[in-house]
Amino acid sequence: MGKCVAVIGAGFGGIAAALRARAKGYQVTIFERGSQLGGRARVFQRNGFRYDSGPTVITAPWLFQELFQLFGKNIDNYIELKELDLWYRFVYQDGSKFDYTKNISHTLEQIAELNPKDQNGYKELLVKSEKIFDVGFQMLASKPFHSLAFMLKQVPAMIKLGAYQSVWDLVSQHLISDKLRQAFSIQPLLVGGNPFSTTSIYSLIHYLERKWGVHYPVGGTGALVAALGDLMKEEGIKVRLNTEIKNIEVTKKTISGIETDNGTRIPCDVVISNVDPIRLYKKINHNKYQKNWKVLFREKFSRYSMGLFVLFFGTNKKFPKVAHHTIWMGKRYEELLRDIFHGKTLPKDFSLYVHRPTASDSSFAPKDCDSFYVLSPVPNLKAGVDWETEGKKYSEKIISSLGETILPDLDKHIVDPFFMTPVDFHNEYLSEHGSGFSIAPLFYQSAWFRYHNKGEGIKNLFLVGAGTHPGAGLPGVLCSAKVVDSLI
């Protein structure tokens, strides 16, 4: 029998790491404290409506295809990844719209309607994005960064690419229209960063989208998780749901076993953690293990991503004019982001990501109905917002604003609304400070400065997930599993 690997946490990073370890011949067991695989990509079923609660955009489908190819299988036999023509529709407060599409000619026509001079600027931005992509994603996203020497070797290339700039600064160098600057600088928010402080390395997302497109898994993200679950079952990976790891035993810098919440001790040769890193190291500390100085430093000084308020609801009618992915922009941009990332109160206004999967997949709702997921960036729990009091009021404000704009008379057609706040992220996902994406993607919290994929001071501990290198977002967490694959 091969060596035993215990994977803690069944988010996408944990699942990918489990599959890669199994492909190497390890005996693998994956432990998940929740009742479903997928971690934050859980699925809610209510009154005939279905809701994906986690990531809803697939931008690098080959990273999923690779996991099936490890075992000589084809992902197409498990799930259909459908490429969308309309990627995002931006809706502004003055009623104007901007459609960001697969067809670059159509995108340029849309850009010209807002500012003709920005057509060339967008082309230049794509060229710059490709250069950043070639280094930041193609060359480095799957490389370990636990060596400071390796990090220092990359500094000249990073400086040449302008990594010291923010995403907003880079976009503003190429585009004039404030509306377009907003549209092409929001990408850091998809991984928990403020466009005004996130390193411009994350501008590689523009080219990543152009290279592989924006996809939707038919049946939703939950169906993609189920497909991966089927693959794990076929390949003999054991899955333990509703099982929390309470303790990690360390002897002479080596993990000898883990202990579940019911007191069961499980010996293992390797541990791969898909837990928020700071939570992981706290579990180890319970064993009186002296934490590495790098862990102590990050624990004390790390800045975390914003929180997320997620509103779910169905409607008893269809809203065909609402795109699959809609970005509803509020009146403020920089000021709102400052309040979200640095403020101590809940802002009175908001910008929203509106997900309408029924635009592409009618199975999410009863006939002639729609299913919606609305995400609003909000301060994390360090701001001290009383969500028990504010949650319902905030959801009502969102429903009212949408009803006055893209979802007319929403209050008359809404069905069974419910929501999640940063408190739920903290309690249900063990997210530090209720953050939506672990530590923020700042320049000094990237690469070597981020939590390492190789456990600090422990020989057989490895880390995957949003808080580790290369970062949050599906491409990031899947690449973190590739890094660990190269290390074990």
C-alpha positions in Angstrom: 0.0 0.0 0.0 1.3 3.5 -0.9 1.9 6.3 1.5 -1.2 8.0 3.0 -2.1 11.6 2.3 -4.7 13.5 4.3 -6.3 16.5 2.6 -8.0 18.9 5.0 -10.8 20.8 3.2 -12.7 19.9 0.0 -12.7 23.3 -1.8 -11.4 23.3 -5.3 -7.8 23.5 -4.1 -8.2 20.5 -1.9 -10.0 18.5 -4.5 -7.4 19.3 -7.1 -4.6 18.4 -4.7 -6.2 15.2 -3.7 -6.5 14.1 -7.3 -2.9 15.0 -8.1 -1.7 13.1 -5.0 -3.8 10.1 -6.1 -2.3 10.2 -9.6 1.1 9.8 -7.9 0.0 6.6 -6.3 -0.8 7.9 -2.8 -3.7 6.6 -0.7 -5.8 9.7 -0.3 -8.5 10.7 2.1 -10.1 14.1 2.0 -11.8 15.6 5.0 -14.5 18.3 4.8 -16.3 19.8 7.8 -19.3 20.7 5.7 -22.0 18.4 4.3 -21.0 18.9 0.7 -17.9 18.8 -1.5 -16.8 22.1 -2.9 -16.1 24.2 0.2 -17.5 27.6 -0.6 -18.9 26.2 -3.9 -21.8 24.7 -2.1 -25.3 24.5 -3.6 -28.6 25.6 -2.1 -31.9 24.0 -3.1 -35.0 25.8 -2.1 -38.6 25.7 -3.3 -37.7 24.5 -6.8 -34.8 27.0 -7.2 -31.1 26.2 -7.2 -28.3 28.5 -6.2 -24.6 28.2 -6.6 -23.1 30.0 -3.6 -19.4 30.1 -4.7 -17.4 30.9 -7.9 -19.6 31.3 -11.0 -17.0 32.1 -13.7 -14.6 29.6 -15.3 -11.7 31.4 -17.1 -9.1 28.6 -17.5 -11.0 25.4 -18.3 -7.9 23.5 -19.1 -6.9 23.5 -15.4 -10.0 21.3 -14.8 -9.4 19.2 -17.9 -5.9 18.4 -16.6 -7.4 16.8 -13.5 -9.3 14.3 -15.6 -6.4 13.7 -18.0 -4.2 12.6 -15.1 -6.2 9.4 -15.2 -6.6 9.1 -19.0 -10.1 10.5 -18.9 -12.0 13.3 -20.7 -13.9 16.0 -18.8 -16.4 16.1 -21.6 -17.8 12.8 -20.5 -18.5 14.3 -17.1 -19.7 17.8 -17.6 -20.1 20.4 -20.4 -18.2 23.6 -20.1 -20.1 26.1 -22.2 -18.3 29.2 -23.6 -20.3 32.3 -23.3 -20.4 35.0 -26.0 -21.4 37.8 -23.6 -18.9 37.8 -20.8 -20.1 40.7 -18.6 -22.6 43.4 -19.0 -21.8 46.6 -17.1 -24.7 48.8 -16.1 -24.1 52.3 -14.9 -26.3 54.6 -12.8 -27.1 56.9 -15.8 -28.7 53.9 -17.6 -25.8 53.3 -20.0 -24.4 49.9 -20.6 -21.2 48.3 -21.8 -21.1 44.7 -23.1 -17.7 43.0 -22.7 -17.8 40.1 -25.2 -15.9 37.2 -26.7 -16.0 39.0 -30.0 -13.3 41.6 -29.8 -14.6 43.6 -32.7 -18.0 43.9 -30.9 -16.1 44.9 -27.7 -14.3 47.6 -29.6 -17.6 48.9 -31.0 -19.0 49.1 -27.5 -15.8 50.9 -26.3 -16.2 53.4 -29.1 -19.7 54.3 -27.9 -18.3 55.4 -24.6 -15.1 57.0 -26.0 -13.7 56.3 -29.5 -10.2 57.2 -28.4 -10.2 54.3 -26.0 -10.3 51.7 -28.8 -6.5 51.9 -29.3 -6.0 52.2 -25.6 -7.8 48.9 -25.0 -5.6 47.2 -27.6 -2.5 48.5 -25.9 -3.9 47.3 -22.6 -4.3 43.8 -24.0 -0.7 43.8 -25.3 0.5 44.9 -21.8 -1.7 42.3 -20.2 -0.3 39.5 -22.4 3.3 40.4 -21.4 2.3 40.3 -17.7 0.4 37.0 -18.3 3.4 35.4 -20.0 5.5 36.0 -16.9 3.0 36.1 -14.0 0.8 33.2 -15.1 2.6 31.0 -17.6 6.0 31.1 -16.0 5.4 31.6 -12.3 1.8 30.7 -11.2 2.7 27.0 -10.8 6.2 27.5 -9.4 7.0 27.2 -5.6 7.8 30.6 -4.0 9.1 29.4 -0.6 12.6 30.3 -1.5 13.6 34.0 -1.0 16.4 33.5 -3.5 14.0 32.4 -6.2 11.8 35.4 -5.4 14.7 37.8 -5.7 15.6 36.4 -9.2 12.1 37.5 -10.4 12.4 41.1 -9.1 13.9 42.6 -12.3 11.2 41.1 -14.5 8.5 42.3 -12.0 9.9 45.8 -12.0 10.1 45.8 -15.8 6.4 44.8 -15.9 5.5 47.6 -13.5 4.3 45.3 -10.7 4.8 48.2 -8.3 1.8 49.9 -9.9 -1.8 49.3 -9.0 -4.3 47.8 -11.4 -6.1 51.2 -11.5 -2.9 53.0 -12.4 -2.1 50.7 -15.2 -5.6 50.8 -16.7 -5.7 54.6 -16.4 -2.5 54.8 -18.5 -4.4 53.3 -21.4 -8.0 54.4 -21.0 -9.7 57.8 -20.7 -13.3 57.0 -20.0 -14.0 56.6 -16.3 -16.7 54.0 -17.1 -14.2 51.9 -19.0 -11.5 52.5 -16.4 -14.0 51.0 -13.9 -15.0 48.1 -16.1 -11.4 47.1 -16.8 -10.1 47.6 -13.2 -12.6 45.5 -11.2 -10.8 42.2 -11.8 -8.9 42.4 -8.5 -12.3 42.4 -6.7 -12.8 38.8 -8.1 -9.8 37.7 -6.0 -10.4 40.0 -3.0 -8.3 43.1 -3.9 -8.9 46.8 -4.1 -8.0 47.9 -7.7 -6.3 51.0 -6.2 -3.8 49.0 -4.2 -3.6 45.6 -5.8 -0.5 45.0 -7.8 -0.9 45.4 -11.6 0.2 41.8 -12.0 -3.5 40.9 -11.7 -4.1 42.8 -15.0 -3.1 39.5 -16.6 -6.7 38.5 -16.1 -7.6 40.5 -19.2 -5.5 38.4 -21.4 -6.4 35.2 -19.6 -10.0 35.8 -20.5 -9.1 36.6 -24.1 -6.9 33.4 -24.4 -9.4 30.9 -23.0 -12.7 32.7 -22.8 -15.4 32.8 -20.1 -17.1 29.5 -19.5 -20.1 28.2 -17.6 -20.5 24.6 -16.4 -23.9 23.4 -17.5 -25.7 22.6 -14.3 -23.7 25.2 -12.5 -20.6 25.2 -10.4 -22.2 22.5 -8.2 -22.4 20.2 -11.2 -18.6 20.8 -11.8 -18.0 19.8 -8.1 -20.1 16.7 -8.5 -18.1 15.7 -11.7 -14.9 16.0 -9.7 -16.5 14.0 -6.9 -17.4 11.3 -9.3 -13.8 11.2 -10.5 -12.4 11.0 -7.0 -14.8 8.1 -6.2 -13.8 6.3 -9.4 -10.1 6.7 -8.5 -10.4 5.4 -5.0 -10.1 8.7 -3.0 -12.0 8.4 0.3 -14.3 11.3 1.2 -15.2 12.1 4.8 -17.9 14.8 4.9 -19.2 16.4 8.2 -15.7 15.8 9.6 -13.6 18.6 11.1 -9.9 18.2 11.9 -9.4 19.6 15.4 -5.8 18.8 16.0 -2.6 18.1 14.0 0.1 16.1 15.8 3.7 17.2 15.2 6.7 15.4 16.5 10.2 16.4 15.6 9.0 18.7 12.8 7.0 15.9 11.2 3.2 15.4 11.3 2.4 11.9 12.5 -1.3 12.1 12.5 -4.5 14.2 12.7 -7.4 14.1 15.1 -11.1 14.6 14.1 -13.8 16.4 16.0 -15.0 13.0 17.4 -11.6 12.2 18.8 -10.6 9.7 16.1 -6.8 9.7 15.4 -5.7 9.1 11.8 -2.1 8.4 11.0 -0.8 9.9 7.8 2.5 10.4 5.9 1.6 13.7 4.2 -1.0 16.5 5.0 -2.3 18.9 2.4 -4.3 21.7 3.9 -7.0 23.7 2.1 -7.8 25.6 5.3 -7.3 29.3 5.7 -3.5 29.3 6.5 -3.8 31.2 9.8 -6.5 28.8 11.0 -4.2 25.9 10.0 -1.3 27.1 12.0 -3.5 27.7 15.0 -4.5 24.0 14.9 -0.8 23.1 15.0 -0.1 25.5 17.8 -2.5 23.5 20.0 0.2 20.8 19.9 2.6 23.2 21.6 4.5 23.5 18.3 6.5 26.6 18.2 5.4 28.5 15.0 7.9 29.6 12.5 8.8 33.4 12.5 7.3 33.7 9.0 4.0 32.5 10.2 4.1 34.7 13.2 5.0 37.7 11.1 2.1 37.1 8.5 -0.3 36.4 11.3 0.4 39.7 12.9 0.7 42.0 9.8 -1.4 40.4 7.1 -4.1 42.5 5.6 -7.2 40.6 4.6 -9.6 40.9 1.7 -13.0 42.5 1.9 -16.0 40.6 3.1 -18.9 39.5 0.9 -22.6 39.9 1.3 -24.4 37.4 -0.9 -28.2 37.7 -1.6 -30.0 34.7 -3.1 -33.6 34.8 -4.5 -35.9 33.5 -7.1 -38.5 35.4 -9.2 -41.9 34.2 -10.4 -41.2 35.7 -13.8 -38.3 35.9 -16.2 -36.1 39.0 -16.8 -34.7 38.2 -20.2 -32.9 41.5 -20.6 -30.5 40.7 -17.7 -27.3 39.0 -18.8 -25.8 35.9 -17.2 -23.1 38.0 -15.6 -24.1 41.6 -14.9 -21.9 44.2 -13.0 -24.3 46.9 -11.6 -22.1 49.9 -10.9 -23.0 52.3 -8.1 -22.6 56.0 -8.1 -19.2 56.0 -6.3 -16.2 53.9 -7.2 -12.8 54.9 -5.6 -14.6 56.4 -2.5 -16.8 53.3 -2.1 -13.8 51.0 -2.4 -12.0 53.0 0.2 -14.9 52.6 2.6 -15.1 48.9 1.9 -11.4 48.2 2.5 -10.5 50.8 5.1 -13.8 52.0 6.7 -15.2 51.0 10.0 -18.9 51.2 9.0 -21.1 49.6 6.4 -21.3 52.0 3.4 -24.8 53.2 2.5 -24.3 52.5 -1.2 -22.9 49.6 -3.2 -21.9 48.1 -6.5 -23.2 44.6 -7.3 -22.4 41.5 -9.2 -25.6 39.9 -10.4 -25.5 36.3 -11.5 -28.5 35.1 -13.5 -27.7 31.4 -14.4 -31.1 30.9 -15.9 -30.0 33.1 -18.8 -28.0 30.0 -19.9 -29.5 27.2 -18.0 -33.2 26.8 -17.3 -32.7 24.0 -14.8 -31.9 26.5 -12.0 -35.6 27.5 -11.6 -39.1 26.4 -12.3 -40.6 27.1 -15.7 -40.9 30.8 -16.5 -38.9 31.8 -13.4 -35.4 33.0 -12.8 -32.7 32.3 -10.2 -30.4 35.0 -8.9 -27.2 35.4 -6.8 -26.2 39.0 -6.0 -22.8 39.7 -4.5 -21.9 42.9 -2.8 -18.3 43.6 -1.5 -18.5 44.8 2.1 -16.1 45.4 4.9 -14.8 42.3 6.6 -15.4 41.7 10.3 -12.6 43.9 11.5 -14.9 46.8 10.7 -17.3 45.7 13.5 -20.5 45.9 11.5 -23.5 44.4 13.4 -24.7 42.0 10.7 -27.5 40.6 12.8 -29.0 44.1 12.7 -27.8 45.3 9.3 -28.2 42.1 7.2 -31.9 42.3 6.5 -31.9 46.1 6.0 -29.0 45.7 3.5 -30.8 43.0 1.6 -33.9 45.2 1.4 -31.9 48.1 0.1 -30.4 45.9 -2.6 -33.8 44.6 -3.7 -35.1 48.1 -3.8 -32.2 49.4 -5.9 -32.4 46.5 -8.4 -36.2 46.9 -8.6 -35.7 50.5 -9.6 -33.2 49.6 -12.4 -32.5 46.3 -14.1 -35.2 44.2 -12.3 -38.4 46.3 -12.5 -40.9 45.7 -9.7 -38.7 43.1 -8.1 -40.5 43.4 -4.8 -43.7 42.1 -6.5 -42.0 39.1 -8.1 -39.3 38.0 -5.6 -39.4 34.5 -4.1 -37.9 33.4 -0.9 -34.9 35.7 -0.5 -32.1 34.8 1.9 -28.5 35.9 2.4 -25.0 35.3 3.7 -22.9 37.8 5.5 -19.2 37.9 6.6 -20.3 36.3 9.8 -21.5 33.3 7.9 -18.1 33.1 6.1 -16.4 33.2 9.4 -18.6 30.6 11.1 -19.3 28.2 8.2 -16.0 28.5 6.2 -13.7 29.3 9.0 -12.6 32.4 7.1 -10.4 34.7 9.2 -12.2 37.9 9.8 -15.0 36.7 7.6 -12.9 37.7 4.5 -14.1 36.6 1.2 -10.7 35.6 -0.2 -8.2 35.2 2.7 -5.3 37.7 2.6 -5.6 40.5 0.1 -3.5 40.4 -3.2 -1.2 43.3 -2.4 2.3 43.3 -3.8 3.8 42.7 -0.4 1.4 39.8 0.1 2.2 38.0 -3.2 4.6 35.3 -4.3 7.3 34.7 -1.5 5.4 37.2 0.8 2.2 35.1 0.6 1.7 32.0 2.7 4.0 29.3 1.3 2.7 26.1 -0.3 5.4 24.2 1.7 4.6 24.2 5.4 6.9 26.3 7.5 9.2 24.2 9.6 7.3 21.0 9.0 8.6 18.4 6.6 5.4 16.8 5.4 2.9 19.7 5.4 1.7 21.4 2.2 -0.8 24.2 1.7 -3.3 25.0 -1.1 -6.1 27.5 -1.5 -6.8 31.2 -1.7 -4.4 32.3 1.0 -1.4 30.6 -0.5 0.7 31.3 -3.6 -0.4 32.1 -6.3 -3.6 33.5 -4.8 -7.4 33.5 -4.9 -9.8 32.8 -7.8 -10.3 29.4 -9.5 -7.1 29.6 -11.6 -5.1 30.6 -8.6 -6.3 27.8 -6.2 -6.0 25.2 -9.0 -2.5 26.3 -9.7 -1.7 26.1 -5.9 -2.5 22.4 -6.3 0.0 22.2 -9.2 2.7 23.8 -7.0 2.1 21.2 -4.3 2.1 18.5 -7.0 5.7 19.5 -7.8 6.7 19.5 -4.1 5.4 16.2 -2.7 
